[in-house]
Amino acid sequence: MPAIYQYREYAAAGGLISYGASLNDSYRQVGVYAGRVLKGEKPADLPVMRATKFELVINLKTAKALGLTIPPGVLAIADEVIE
């Protein structure tokens, strides 16, 4: 059954498509926050941040196994295509 997942790891493990926030970027933001707190800033004074980088990952091997054709325009905008 075709499905779209939130994290790229699902597409890498055989899922059809994933679209969601980049975990690497989110972890980097956590590190920046931790650094600011360790330097003495109060956590209550820090702004709320949200993800700014999103990734579209398409697994063509899974699409082929399901008999699906991904349009070339969608492949062109994908951040990663797994073949």
mmCIF file of the N, C-alpha and C atoms, coordinates in Angstrom:
data_MODEL
# 
_entry.id   MODEL 
# 
loop_
_atom_site.group_PDB 
_atom_site.id 
_atom_site.type_symbol 
_atom_site.label_atom_id 
_atom_site.label_alt_id 
_atom_site.label_comp_id 
_atom_site.label_asym_id 
_atom_site.label_entity_id 
_atom_site.label_seq_id 
_atom_site.pdbx_PDB_ins_code 
_atom_site.Cartn_x 
_atom_site.Cartn_y 
_atom_site.Cartn_z 
_atom_site.occupancy 
_atom_site.B_iso_or_equiv 
_atom_site.pdbx_formal_charge 
_atom_site.auth_seq_id 
_atom_site.auth_comp_id 
_atom_site.auth_asym_id 
_atom_site.auth_atom_id 
_atom_site.pdbx_PDB_model_num 
ATOM 1   N N  . MET A 1 1  ? 0.840  -1.174 0.000   1.00 0.00 ? 1  MET A N  1 
ATOM 2   C CA . MET A 1 1  ? 0.000  0.000  0.000   1.00 0.00 ? 1  MET A CA 1 
ATOM 3   C C  . MET A 1 1  ? 0.893  1.248  0.000   1.00 0.00 ? 1  MET A C  1 
ATOM 4   N N  . PRO A 1 2  ? 0.736  2.115  -0.973  1.00 0.00 ? 2  PRO A N  1 
ATOM 5   C CA . PRO A 1 2  ? 1.565  3.330  -1.030  1.00 0.00 ? 2  PRO A CA 1 
ATOM 6   C C  . PRO A 1 2  ? 1.283  4.238  0.164   1.00 0.00 ? 2  PRO A C  1 
ATOM 7   N N  . ALA A 1 3  ? 2.323  4.809  0.714   1.00 0.00 ? 3  ALA A N  1 
ATOM 8   C CA . ALA A 1 3  ? 2.166  5.708  1.854   1.00 0.00 ? 3  ALA A CA 1 
ATOM 9   C C  . ALA A 1 3  ? 3.242  6.786  1.819   1.00 0.00 ? 3  ALA A C  1 
ATOM 10  N N  . ILE A 1 4  ? 2.948  7.891  2.453   1.00 0.00 ? 4  ILE A N  1 
ATOM 11  C CA . ILE A 1 4  ? 3.913  8.980  2.598   1.00 0.00 ? 4  ILE A CA 1 
ATOM 12  C C  . ILE A 1 4  ? 4.251  9.072  4.081   1.00 0.00 ? 4  ILE A C  1 
ATOM 13  N N  . TYR A 1 5  ? 5.534  9.112  4.367   1.00 0.00 ? 5  TYR A N  1 
ATOM 14  C CA . TYR A 1 5  ? 6.005  9.113  5.742   1.00 0.00 ? 5  TYR A CA 1 
ATOM 15  C C  . TYR A 1 5  ? 6.584  10.475 6.110   1.00 0.00 ? 5  TYR A C  1 
ATOM 16  N N  . GLN A 1 6  ? 6.821  10.669 7.396   1.00 0.00 ? 6  GLN A N  1 
ATOM 17  C CA . GLN A 1 6  ? 7.307  11.944 7.895   1.00 0.00 ? 6  GLN A CA 1 
ATOM 18  C C  . GLN A 1 6  ? 8.835  12.066 7.824   1.00 0.00 ? 6  GLN A C  1 
ATOM 19  N N  . TYR A 1 7  ? 9.543  10.979 8.002   1.00 0.00 ? 7  TYR A N  1 
ATOM 20  C CA . TYR A 1 7  ? 11.000 11.040 8.079   1.00 0.00 ? 7  TYR A CA 1 
ATOM 21  C C  . TYR A 1 7  ? 11.639 10.281 6.923   1.00 0.00 ? 7  TYR A C  1 
ATOM 22  N N  . ARG A 1 8  ? 12.782 10.772 6.455   1.00 0.00 ? 8  ARG A N  1 
ATOM 23  C CA . ARG A 1 8  ? 13.471 10.192 5.307   1.00 0.00 ? 8  ARG A CA 1 
ATOM 24  C C  . ARG A 1 8  ? 13.908 8.750  5.563   1.00 0.00 ? 8  ARG A C  1 
ATOM 25  N N  . GLU A 1 9  ? 14.123 8.395  6.807   1.00 0.00 ? 9  GLU A N  1 
ATOM 26  C CA . GLU A 1 9  ? 14.559 7.041  7.137   1.00 0.00 ? 9  GLU A CA 1 
ATOM 27  C C  . GLU A 1 9  ? 13.544 5.992  6.696   1.00 0.00 ? 9  GLU A C  1 
ATOM 28  N N  . TYR A 1 10 ? 12.261 6.345  6.711   1.00 0.00 ? 10 TYR A N  1 
ATOM 29  C CA . TYR A 1 10 ? 11.233 5.407  6.263   1.00 0.00 ? 10 TYR A CA 1 
ATOM 30  C C  . TYR A 1 10 ? 11.347 5.147  4.766   1.00 0.00 ? 10 TYR A C  1 
ATOM 31  N N  . ALA A 1 11 ? 11.581 6.183  3.993   1.00 0.00 ? 11 ALA A N  1 
ATOM 32  C CA . ALA A 1 11 ? 11.748 6.000  2.550   1.00 0.00 ? 11 ALA A CA 1 
ATOM 33  C C  . ALA A 1 11 ? 13.033 5.217  2.270   1.00 0.00 ? 11 ALA A C  1 
ATOM 34  N N  . ALA A 1 12 ? 14.063 5.484  3.025   1.00 0.00 ? 12 ALA A N  1 
ATOM 35  C CA . ALA A 1 12 ? 15.323 4.761  2.839   1.00 0.00 ? 12 ALA A CA 1 
ATOM 36  C C  . ALA A 1 12 ? 15.166 3.278  3.183   1.00 0.00 ? 12 ALA A C  1 
ATOM 37  N N  . ALA A 1 13 ? 14.228 2.968  4.088   1.00 0.00 ? 13 ALA A N  1 
ATOM 38  C CA . ALA A 1 13 ? 14.012 1.581  4.491   1.00 0.00 ? 13 ALA A CA 1 
ATOM 39  C C  . ALA A 1 13 ? 13.016 0.852  3.598   1.00 0.00 ? 13 ALA A C  1 
ATOM 40  N N  . GLY A 1 14 ? 12.502 1.533  2.570   1.00 0.00 ? 14 GLY A N  1 
ATOM 41  C CA . GLY A 1 14 ? 11.600 0.865  1.643   1.00 0.00 ? 14 GLY A CA 1 
ATOM 42  C C  . GLY A 1 14 ? 10.253 1.528  1.464   1.00 0.00 ? 14 GLY A C  1 
ATOM 43  N N  . GLY A 1 15 ? 9.991  2.601  2.198   1.00 0.00 ? 15 GLY A N  1 
ATOM 44  C CA . GLY A 1 15 ? 8.738  3.331  2.029   1.00 0.00 ? 15 GLY A CA 1 
ATOM 45  C C  . GLY A 1 15 ? 8.723  4.056  0.695   1.00 0.00 ? 15 GLY A C  1 
ATOM 46  N N  . LEU A 1 16 ? 7.568  4.441  0.227   1.00 0.00 ? 16 LEU A N  1 
ATOM 47  C CA . LEU A 1 16 ? 7.445  5.078  -1.080  1.00 0.00 ? 16 LEU A CA 1 
ATOM 48  C C  . LEU A 1 16 ? 7.977  6.508  -1.080  1.00 0.00 ? 16 LEU A C  1 
ATOM 49  N N  . ILE A 1 17 ? 7.434  7.352  -0.230  1.00 0.00 ? 17 ILE A N  1 
ATOM 50  C CA . ILE A 1 17 ? 7.806  8.777  -0.212  1.00 0.00 ? 17 ILE A CA 1 
ATOM 51  C C  . ILE A 1 17 ? 7.853  9.252  1.235   1.00 0.00 ? 17 ILE A C  1 
ATOM 52  N N  . SER A 1 18 ? 8.759  10.176 1.501   1.00 0.00 ? 18 SER A N  1 
ATOM 53  C CA . SER A 1 18 ? 8.737  10.852 2.796   1.00 0.00 ? 18 SER A CA 1 
ATOM 54  C C  . SER A 1 18 ? 8.848  12.346 2.561   1.00 0.00 ? 18 SER A C  1 
ATOM 55  N N  . TYR A 1 19 ? 8.128  13.091 3.367   1.00 0.00 ? 19 TYR A N  1 
ATOM 56  C CA . TYR A 1 19 ? 8.201  14.548 3.329   1.00 0.00 ? 19 TYR A CA 1 
ATOM 57  C C  . TYR A 1 19 ? 8.039  15.046 4.746   1.00 0.00 ? 19 TYR A C  1 
ATOM 58  N N  . GLY A 1 20 ? 9.061  15.723 5.229   1.00 0.00 ? 20 GLY A N  1 
ATOM 59  C CA . GLY A 1 20 ? 8.995  16.231 6.593   1.00 0.00 ? 20 GLY A CA 1 
ATOM 60  C C  . GLY A 1 20 ? 10.242 17.008 6.948   1.00 0.00 ? 20 GLY A C  1 
ATOM 61  N N  . ALA A 1 21 ? 10.272 17.465 8.161   1.00 0.00 ? 21 ALA A N  1 
ATOM 62  C CA . ALA A 1 21 ? 11.402 18.252 8.644   1.00 0.00 ? 21 ALA A CA 1 
ATOM 63  C C  . ALA A 1 21 ? 12.673 17.413 8.635   1.00 0.00 ? 21 ALA A C  1 
ATOM 64  N N  . SER A 1 22 ? 13.770 18.062 8.315   1.00 0.00 ? 22 SER A N  1 
ATOM 65  C CA . SER A 1 22 ? 15.074 17.402 8.329   1.00 0.00 ? 22 SER A CA 1 
ATOM 66  C C  . SER A 1 22 ? 15.492 17.160 9.776   1.00 0.00 ? 22 SER A C  1 
ATOM 67  N N  . LEU A 1 23 ? 15.696 15.894 10.133  1.00 0.00 ? 23 LEU A N  1 
ATOM 68  C CA . LEU A 1 23 ? 16.124 15.589 11.503  1.00 0.00 ? 23 LEU A CA 1 
ATOM 69  C C  . LEU A 1 23 ? 17.510 16.147 11.784  1.00 0.00 ? 23 LEU A C  1 
ATOM 70  N N  . ASN A 1 24 ? 18.392 16.115 10.792  1.00 0.00 ? 24 ASN A N  1 
ATOM 71  C CA . ASN A 1 24 ? 19.733 16.666 10.998  1.00 0.00 ? 24 ASN A CA 1 
ATOM 72  C C  . ASN A 1 24 ? 19.658 18.149 11.343  1.00 0.00 ? 24 ASN A C  1 
ATOM 73  N N  . ASP A 1 25 ? 18.817 18.893 10.643  1.00 0.00 ? 25 ASP A N  1 
ATOM 74  C CA . ASP A 1 25 ? 18.667 20.318 10.921  1.00 0.00 ? 25 ASP A CA 1 
ATOM 75  C C  . ASP A 1 25 ? 18.032 20.534 12.296  1.00 0.00 ? 25 ASP A C  1 
ATOM 76  N N  . SER A 1 26 ? 17.060 19.699 12.652  1.00 0.00 ? 26 SER A N  1 
ATOM 77  C CA . SER A 1 26 ? 16.422 19.817 13.963  1.00 0.00 ? 26 SER A CA 1 
ATOM 78  C C  . SER A 1 26 ? 17.420 19.546 15.088  1.00 0.00 ? 26 SER A C  1 
ATOM 79  N N  . TYR A 1 27 ? 18.257 18.538 14.911  1.00 0.00 ? 27 TYR A N  1 
ATOM 80  C CA . TYR A 1 27 ? 19.280 18.243 15.920  1.00 0.00 ? 27 TYR A CA 1 
ATOM 81  C C  . TYR A 1 27 ? 20.277 19.394 16.038  1.00 0.00 ? 27 TYR A C  1 
ATOM 82  N N  . ARG A 1 28 ? 20.591 20.022 14.924  1.00 0.00 ? 28 ARG A N  1 
ATOM 83  C CA . ARG A 1 28 ? 21.501 21.170 14.955  1.00 0.00 ? 28 ARG A CA 1 
ATOM 84  C C  . ARG A 1 28 ? 20.878 22.300 15.760  1.00 0.00 ? 28 ARG A C  1 
ATOM 85  N N  . GLN A 1 29 ? 19.579 22.550 15.549  1.00 0.00 ? 29 GLN A N  1 
ATOM 86  C CA . GLN A 1 29 ? 18.889 23.600 16.296  1.00 0.00 ? 29 GLN A CA 1 
ATOM 87  C C  . GLN A 1 29 ? 18.867 23.298 17.792  1.00 0.00 ? 29 GLN A C  1 
ATOM 88  N N  . VAL A 1 30 ? 18.701 22.038 18.160  1.00 0.00 ? 30 VAL A N  1 
ATOM 89  C CA . VAL A 1 30 ? 18.738 21.655 19.575  1.00 0.00 ? 30 VAL A CA 1 
ATOM 90  C C  . VAL A 1 30 ? 20.109 21.967 20.164  1.00 0.00 ? 30 VAL A C  1 
ATOM 91  N N  . GLY A 1 31 ? 21.155 21.692 19.400  1.00 0.00 ? 31 GLY A N  1 
ATOM 92  C CA . GLY A 1 31 ? 22.510 21.997 19.862  1.00 0.00 ? 31 GLY A CA 1 
ATOM 93  C C  . GLY A 1 31 ? 22.733 23.482 20.061  1.00 0.00 ? 31 GLY A C  1 
ATOM 94  N N  . VAL A 1 32 ? 22.192 24.296 19.161  1.00 0.00 ? 32 VAL A N  1 
ATOM 95  C CA . VAL A 1 32 ? 22.311 25.746 19.298  1.00 0.00 ? 32 VAL A CA 1 
ATOM 96  C C  . VAL A 1 32 ? 21.586 26.217 20.561  1.00 0.00 ? 32 VAL A C  1 
ATOM 97  N N  . TYR A 1 33 ? 20.386 25.692 20.779  1.00 0.00 ? 33 TYR A N  1 
ATOM 98  C CA . TYR A 1 33 ? 19.635 26.034 21.993  1.00 0.00 ? 33 TYR A CA 1 
ATOM 99  C C  . TYR A 1 33 ? 20.401 25.642 23.240  1.00 0.00 ? 33 TYR A C  1 
ATOM 100 N N  . ALA A 1 34 ? 20.922 24.419 23.261  1.00 0.00 ? 34 ALA A N  1 
ATOM 101 C CA . ALA A 1 34 ? 21.673 23.950 24.427  1.00 0.00 ? 34 ALA A CA 1 
ATOM 102 C C  . ALA A 1 34 ? 22.881 24.840 24.671  1.00 0.00 ? 34 ALA A C  1 
ATOM 103 N N  . GLY A 1 35 ? 23.553 25.225 23.612  1.00 0.00 ? 35 GLY A N  1 
ATOM 104 C CA . GLY A 1 35 ? 24.707 26.115 23.740  1.00 0.00 ? 35 GLY A CA 1 
ATOM 105 C C  . GLY A 1 35 ? 24.331 27.456 24.335  1.00 0.00 ? 35 GLY A C  1 
ATOM 106 N N  . ARG A 1 36 ? 23.205 27.992 23.917  1.00 0.00 ? 36 ARG A N  1 
ATOM 107 C CA . ARG A 1 36 ? 22.758 29.275 24.459  1.00 0.00 ? 36 ARG A CA 1 
ATOM 108 C C  . ARG A 1 36 ? 22.430 29.164 25.945  1.00 0.00 ? 36 ARG A C  1 
ATOM 109 N N  . VAL A 1 37 ? 21.803 28.060 26.351  1.00 0.00 ? 37 VAL A N  1 
ATOM 110 C CA . VAL A 1 37 ? 21.479 27.858 27.765  1.00 0.00 ? 37 VAL A CA 1 
ATOM 111 C C  . VAL A 1 37 ? 22.763 27.691 28.568  1.00 0.00 ? 37 VAL A C  1 
ATOM 112 N N  . LEU A 1 38 ? 23.717 26.932 28.044  1.00 0.00 ? 38 LEU A N  1 
ATOM 113 C CA . LEU A 1 38 ? 24.984 26.724 28.750  1.00 0.00 ? 38 LEU A CA 1 
ATOM 114 C C  . LEU A 1 38 ? 25.796 28.010 28.874  1.00 0.00 ? 38 LEU A C  1 
ATOM 115 N N  . LYS A 1 39 ? 25.565 28.950 27.970  1.00 0.00 ? 39 LYS A N  1 
ATOM 116 C CA . LYS A 1 39 ? 26.262 30.245 28.042  1.00 0.00 ? 39 LYS A CA 1 
ATOM 117 C C  . LYS A 1 39 ? 25.569 31.215 28.983  1.00 0.00 ? 39 LYS A C  1 
ATOM 118 N N  . GLY A 1 40 ? 24.430 30.794 29.586  1.00 0.00 ? 40 GLY A N  1 
ATOM 119 C CA . GLY A 1 40 ? 23.804 31.611 30.611  1.00 0.00 ? 40 GLY A CA 1 
ATOM 120 C C  . GLY A 1 40 ? 22.455 32.205 30.258  1.00 0.00 ? 40 GLY A C  1 
ATOM 121 N N  . GLU A 1 41 ? 21.968 32.014 29.047  1.00 0.00 ? 41 GLU A N  1 
ATOM 122 C CA . GLU A 1 41 ? 20.654 32.561 28.709  1.00 0.00 ? 41 GLU A CA 1 
ATOM 123 C C  . GLU A 1 41 ? 19.566 31.758 29.429  1.00 0.00 ? 41 GLU A C  1 
ATOM 124 N N  . LYS A 1 42 ? 18.506 32.448 29.781  1.00 0.00 ? 42 LYS A N  1 
ATOM 125 C CA . LYS A 1 42 ? 17.394 31.780 30.447  1.00 0.00 ? 42 LYS A CA 1 
ATOM 126 C C  . LYS A 1 42 ? 16.527 31.090 29.395  1.00 0.00 ? 42 LYS A C  1 
ATOM 127 N N  . PRO A 1 43 ? 16.186 29.822 29.612  1.00 0.00 ? 43 PRO A N  1 
ATOM 128 C CA . PRO A 1 43 ? 15.341 29.101 28.641  1.00 0.00 ? 43 PRO A CA 1 
ATOM 129 C C  . PRO A 1 43 ? 14.019 29.815 28.353  1.00 0.00 ? 43 PRO A C  1 
ATOM 130 N N  . ALA A 1 44 ? 13.452 30.473 29.355  1.00 0.00 ? 44 ALA A N  1 
ATOM 131 C CA . ALA A 1 44 ? 12.176 31.175 29.166  1.00 0.00 ? 44 ALA A CA 1 
ATOM 132 C C  . ALA A 1 44 ? 12.319 32.364 28.223  1.00 0.00 ? 44 ALA A C  1 
ATOM 133 N N  . ASP A 1 45 ? 13.539 32.881 28.073  1.00 0.00 ? 45 ASP A N  1 
ATOM 134 C CA . ASP A 1 45 ? 13.762 34.040 27.212  1.00 0.00 ? 45 ASP A CA 1 
ATOM 135 C C  . ASP A 1 45 ? 14.070 33.652 25.765  1.00 0.00 ? 45 ASP A C  1 
ATOM 136 N N  . LEU A 1 46 ? 14.288 32.367 25.520  1.00 0.00 ? 46 LEU A N  1 
ATOM 137 C CA . LEU A 1 46 ? 14.611 31.922 24.162  1.00 0.00 ? 46 LEU A CA 1 
ATOM 138 C C  . LEU A 1 46 ? 13.348 31.849 23.312  1.00 0.00 ? 46 LEU A C  1 
ATOM 139 N N  . PRO A 1 47 ? 13.451 32.225 22.050  1.00 0.00 ? 47 PRO A N  1 
ATOM 140 C CA . PRO A 1 47 ? 12.269 32.169 21.184  1.00 0.00 ? 47 PRO A CA 1 
ATOM 141 C C  . PRO A 1 47 ? 11.912 30.725 20.832  1.00 0.00 ? 47 PRO A C  1 
ATOM 142 N N  . VAL A 1 48 ? 10.649 30.516 20.537  1.00 0.00 ? 48 VAL A N  1 
ATOM 143 C CA . VAL A 1 48 ? 10.201 29.213 20.065  1.00 0.00 ? 48 VAL A CA 1 
ATOM 144 C C  . VAL A 1 48 ? 10.626 29.081 18.613  1.00 0.00 ? 48 VAL A C  1 
ATOM 145 N N  . MET A 1 49 ? 11.256 27.985 18.277  1.00 0.00 ? 49 MET A N  1 
ATOM 146 C CA . MET A 1 49 ? 11.710 27.778 16.898  1.00 0.00 ? 49 MET A CA 1 
ATOM 147 C C  . MET A 1 49 ? 10.964 26.595 16.310  1.00 0.00 ? 49 MET A C  1 
ATOM 148 N N  . ARG A 1 50 ? 10.837 26.613 15.005  1.00 0.00 ? 50 ARG A N  1 
ATOM 149 C CA . ARG A 1 50 ? 10.224 25.488 14.309  1.00 0.00 ? 50 ARG A CA 1 
ATOM 150 C C  . ARG A 1 50 ? 11.118 25.106 13.145  1.00 0.00 ? 50 ARG A C  1 
ATOM 151 N N  . ALA A 1 51 ? 10.846 23.985 12.576  1.00 0.00 ? 51 ALA A N  1 
ATOM 152 C CA . ALA A 1 51 ? 11.669 23.490 11.470  1.00 0.00 ? 51 ALA A CA 1 
ATOM 153 C C  . ALA A 1 51 ? 11.622 24.473 10.303  1.00 0.00 ? 51 ALA A C  1 
ATOM 154 N N  . THR A 1 52 ? 12.769 24.641 9.665   1.00 0.00 ? 52 THR A N  1 
ATOM 155 C CA . THR A 1 52 ? 12.839 25.529 8.505   1.00 0.00 ? 52 THR A CA 1 
ATOM 156 C C  . THR A 1 52 ? 13.262 24.775 7.250   1.00 0.00 ? 52 THR A C  1 
ATOM 157 N N  . LYS A 1 53 ? 13.796 23.581 7.437   1.00 0.00 ? 53 LYS A N  1 
ATOM 158 C CA . LYS A 1 53 ? 14.251 22.800 6.288   1.00 0.00 ? 53 LYS A CA 1 
ATOM 159 C C  . LYS A 1 53 ? 13.429 21.515 6.205   1.00 0.00 ? 53 LYS A C  1 
ATOM 160 N N  . PHE A 1 54 ? 12.803 21.311 5.065   1.00 0.00 ? 54 PHE A N  1 
ATOM 161 C CA . PHE A 1 54 ? 11.994 20.118 4.832   1.00 0.00 ? 54 PHE A CA 1 
ATOM 162 C C  . PHE A 1 54 ? 12.588 19.329 3.670   1.00 0.00 ? 54 PHE A C  1 
ATOM 163 N N  . GLU A 1 55 ? 12.453 18.012 3.721   1.00 0.00 ? 55 GLU A N  1 
ATOM 164 C CA . GLU A 1 55 ? 13.037 17.142 2.696   1.00 0.00 ? 55 GLU A CA 1 
ATOM 165 C C  . GLU A 1 55 ? 11.957 16.282 2.052   1.00 0.00 ? 55 GLU A C  1 
ATOM 166 N N  . LEU A 1 56 ? 12.041 16.171 0.741   1.00 0.00 ? 56 LEU A N  1 
ATOM 167 C CA . LEU A 1 56 ? 11.187 15.263 -0.019  1.00 0.00 ? 56 LEU A CA 1 
ATOM 168 C C  . LEU A 1 56 ? 12.078 14.146 -0.541  1.00 0.00 ? 56 LEU A C  1 
ATOM 169 N N  . VAL A 1 57 ? 11.798 12.914 -0.131  1.00 0.00 ? 57 VAL A N  1 
ATOM 170 C CA . VAL A 1 57 ? 12.588 11.755 -0.535  1.00 0.00 ? 57 VAL A CA 1 
ATOM 171 C C  . VAL A 1 57 ? 11.652 10.764 -1.219  1.00 0.00 ? 57 VAL A C  1 
ATOM 172 N N  . ILE A 1 58 ? 12.056 10.301 -2.408  1.00 0.00 ? 58 ILE A N  1 
ATOM 173 C CA . ILE A 1 58 ? 11.242 9.369  -3.182  1.00 0.00 ? 58 ILE A CA 1 
ATOM 174 C C  . ILE A 1 58 ? 12.044 8.099  -3.413  1.00 0.00 ? 58 ILE A C  1 
ATOM 175 N N  . ASN A 1 59 ? 11.417 6.962  -3.149  1.00 0.00 ? 59 ASN A N  1 
ATOM 176 C CA . ASN A 1 59 ? 12.055 5.676  -3.360  1.00 0.00 ? 59 ASN A CA 1 
ATOM 177 C C  . ASN A 1 59 ? 11.505 5.080  -4.665  1.00 0.00 ? 59 ASN A C  1 
ATOM 178 N N  . LEU A 1 60 ? 12.294 5.187  -5.742  1.00 0.00 ? 60 LEU A N  1 
ATOM 179 C CA . LEU A 1 60 ? 11.852 4.692  -7.051  1.00 0.00 ? 60 LEU A CA 1 
ATOM 180 C C  . LEU A 1 60 ? 11.775 3.172  -7.101  1.00 0.00 ? 60 LEU A C  1 
ATOM 181 N N  . LYS A 1 61 ? 12.604 2.511  -6.323  1.00 0.00 ? 61 LYS A N  1 
ATOM 182 C CA . LYS A 1 61 ? 12.569 1.047  -6.290  1.00 0.00 ? 61 LYS A CA 1 
ATOM 183 C C  . LYS A 1 61 ? 11.208 0.575  -5.772  1.00 0.00 ? 61 LYS A C  1 
ATOM 184 N N  . THR A 1 62 ? 10.715 1.205  -4.720  1.00 0.00 ? 62 THR A N  1 
ATOM 185 C CA . THR A 1 62 ? 9.398  0.860  -4.174  1.00 0.00 ? 62 THR A CA 1 
ATOM 186 C C  . THR A 1 62 ? 8.292  1.233  -5.152  1.00 0.00 ? 62 THR A C  1 
ATOM 187 N N  . ALA A 1 63 ? 8.420  2.398  -5.789  1.00 0.00 ? 63 ALA A N  1 
ATOM 188 C CA . ALA A 1 63 ? 7.415  2.817  -6.772  1.00 0.00 ? 63 ALA A CA 1 
ATOM 189 C C  . ALA A 1 63 ? 7.312  1.809  -7.898  1.00 0.00 ? 63 ALA A C  1 
ATOM 190 N N  . LYS A 1 64 ? 8.450  1.327  -8.373  1.00 0.00 ? 64 LYS A N  1 
ATOM 191 C CA . LYS A 1 64 ? 8.455  0.340  -9.451  1.00 0.00 ? 64 LYS A CA 1 
ATOM 192 C C  . LYS A 1 64 ? 7.807  -0.967 -8.991  1.00 0.00 ? 64 LYS A C  1 
ATOM 193 N N  . ALA A 1 65 ? 8.122  -1.383 -7.760  1.00 0.00 ? 65 ALA A N  1 
ATOM 194 C CA . ALA A 1 65 ? 7.546  -2.625 -7.229  1.00 0.00 ? 65 ALA A CA 1 
ATOM 195 C C  . ALA A 1 65 ? 6.026  -2.527 -7.094  1.00 0.00 ? 65 ALA A C  1 
ATOM 196 N N  . LEU A 1 66 ? 5.513  -1.310 -6.850  1.00 0.00 ? 66 LEU A N  1 
ATOM 197 C CA . LEU A 1 66 ? 4.074  -1.100 -6.723  1.00 0.00 ? 66 LEU A CA 1 
ATOM 198 C C  . LEU A 1 66 ? 3.403  -0.797 -8.065  1.00 0.00 ? 66 LEU A C  1 
ATOM 199 N N  . GLY A 1 67 ? 4.224  -0.682 -9.117  1.00 0.00 ? 67 GLY A N  1 
ATOM 200 C CA . GLY A 1 67 ? 3.686  -0.374 -10.435 1.00 0.00 ? 67 GLY A CA 1 
ATOM 201 C C  . GLY A 1 67 ? 3.283  1.081  -10.594 1.00 0.00 ? 67 GLY A C  1 
ATOM 202 N N  . LEU A 1 68 ? 3.921  1.965  -9.832  1.00 0.00 ? 68 LEU A N  1 
ATOM 203 C CA . LEU A 1 68 ? 3.598  3.382  -9.887  1.00 0.00 ? 68 LEU A CA 1 
ATOM 204 C C  . LEU A 1 68 ? 4.634  4.144  -10.700 1.00 0.00 ? 68 LEU A C  1 
ATOM 205 N N  . THR A 1 69 ? 4.191  5.173  -11.381 1.00 0.00 ? 69 THR A N  1 
ATOM 206 C CA . THR A 1 69 ? 5.086  6.052  -12.117 1.00 0.00 ? 69 THR A CA 1 
ATOM 207 C C  . THR A 1 69 ? 5.072  7.419  -11.444 1.00 0.00 ? 69 THR A C  1 
ATOM 208 N N  . ILE A 1 70 ? 6.233  7.879  -11.036 1.00 0.00 ? 70 ILE A N  1 
ATOM 209 C CA . ILE A 1 70 ? 6.358  9.189  -10.407 1.00 0.00 ? 70 ILE A CA 1 
ATOM 210 C C  . ILE A 1 70 ? 6.609  10.205 -11.524 1.00 0.00 ? 70 ILE A C  1 
ATOM 211 N N  . PRO A 1 71 ? 5.805  11.257 -11.611 1.00 0.00 ? 71 PRO A N  1 
ATOM 212 C CA . PRO A 1 71 ? 5.983  12.254 -12.670 1.00 0.00 ? 71 PRO A CA 1 
ATOM 213 C C  . PRO A 1 71 ? 7.376  12.899 -12.613 1.00 0.00 ? 71 PRO A C  1 
ATOM 214 N N  . PRO A 1 72 ? 7.959  13.190 -13.788 1.00 0.00 ? 72 PRO A N  1 
ATOM 215 C CA . PRO A 1 72 ? 9.292  13.803 -13.819 1.00 0.00 ? 72 PRO A CA 1 
ATOM 216 C C  . PRO A 1 72 ? 9.374  15.120 -13.054 1.00 0.00 ? 72 PRO A C  1 
ATOM 217 N N  . GLY A 1 73 ? 8.300  15.896 -13.050 1.00 0.00 ? 73 GLY A N  1 
ATOM 218 C CA . GLY A 1 73 ? 8.300  17.160 -12.305 1.00 0.00 ? 73 GLY A CA 1 
ATOM 219 C C  . GLY A 1 73 ? 8.461  16.956 -10.816 1.00 0.00 ? 73 GLY A C  1 
ATOM 220 N N  . VAL A 1 74 ? 7.869  15.883 -10.281 1.00 0.00 ? 74 VAL A N  1 
ATOM 221 C CA . VAL A 1 74 ? 7.994  15.581 -8.856  1.00 0.00 ? 74 VAL A CA 1 
ATOM 222 C C  . VAL A 1 74 ? 9.405  15.087 -8.563  1.00 0.00 ? 74 VAL A C  1 
ATOM 223 N N  . LEU A 1 75 ? 9.944  14.274 -9.447  1.00 0.00 ? 75 LEU A N  1 
ATOM 224 C CA . LEU A 1 75 ? 11.327 13.803 -9.265  1.00 0.00 ? 75 LEU A CA 1 
ATOM 225 C C  . LEU A 1 75 ? 12.313 14.969 -9.294  1.00 0.00 ? 75 LEU A C  1 
ATOM 226 N N  . ALA A 1 76 ? 12.021 15.975 -10.115 1.00 0.00 ? 76 ALA A N  1 
ATOM 227 C CA . ALA A 1 76 ? 12.924 17.121 -10.242 1.00 0.00 ? 76 ALA A CA 1 
ATOM 228 C C  . ALA A 1 76 ? 12.989 17.949 -8.964  1.00 0.00 ? 76 ALA A C  1 
ATOM 229 N N  . ILE A 1 77 ? 11.902 18.014 -8.223  1.00 0.00 ? 77 ILE A N  1 
ATOM 230 C CA . ILE A 1 77 ? 11.909 18.836 -7.012  1.00 0.00 ? 77 ILE A CA 1 
ATOM 231 C C  . ILE A 1 77 ? 12.288 18.043 -5.760  1.00 0.00 ? 77 ILE A C  1 
ATOM 232 N N  . ALA A 1 78 ? 12.457 16.733 -5.896  1.00 0.00 ? 78 ALA A N  1 
ATOM 233 C CA . ALA A 1 78 ? 12.821 15.905 -4.741  1.00 0.00 ? 78 ALA A CA 1 
ATOM 234 C C  . ALA A 1 78 ? 14.229 16.238 -4.265  1.00 0.00 ? 78 ALA A C  1 
ATOM 235 N N  . ASP A 1 79 ? 14.413 16.222 -2.960  1.00 0.00 ? 79 ASP A N  1 
ATOM 236 C CA . ASP A 1 79 ? 15.735 16.437 -2.385  1.00 0.00 ? 79 ASP A CA 1 
ATOM 237 C C  . ASP A 1 79 ? 16.625 15.216 -2.570  1.00 0.00 ? 79 ASP A C  1 
ATOM 238 N N  . GLU A 1 80 ? 15.995 14.035 -2.575  1.00 0.00 ? 80 GLU A N  1 
ATOM 239 C CA . GLU A 1 80 ? 16.732 12.786 -2.762  1.00 0.00 ? 80 GLU A CA 1 
ATOM 240 C C  . GLU A 1 80 ? 15.838 11.777 -3.463  1.00 0.00 ? 80 GLU A C  1 
ATOM 241 N N  . VAL A 1 81 ? 16.414 11.082 -4.421  1.00 0.00 ? 81 VAL A N  1 
ATOM 242 C CA . VAL A 1 81 ? 15.711 10.009 -5.127  1.00 0.00 ? 81 VAL A CA 1 
ATOM 243 C C  . VAL A 1 81 ? 16.503 8.729  -4.906  1.00 0.00 ? 81 VAL A C  1 
ATOM 244 N N  . ILE A 1 82 ? 15.880 7.741  -4.304  1.00 0.00 ? 82 ILE A N  1 
ATOM 245 C CA . ILE A 1 82 ? 16.523 6.459  -4.037  1.00 0.00 ? 82 ILE A CA 1 
ATOM 246 C C  . ILE A 1 82 ? 16.178 5.522  -5.184  1.00 0.00 ? 82 ILE A C  1 
ATOM 247 N N  . GLU A 1 83 ? 17.214 5.020  -5.853  1.00 0.00 ? 83 GLU A N  1 
ATOM 248 C CA . GLU A 1 83 ? 16.977 4.142  -7.015  1.00 0.00 ? 83 GLU A CA 1 
ATOM 249 C C  . GLU A 1 83 ? 17.340 2.718  -6.713  1.00 0.00 ? 83 GLU A C  1 
# 
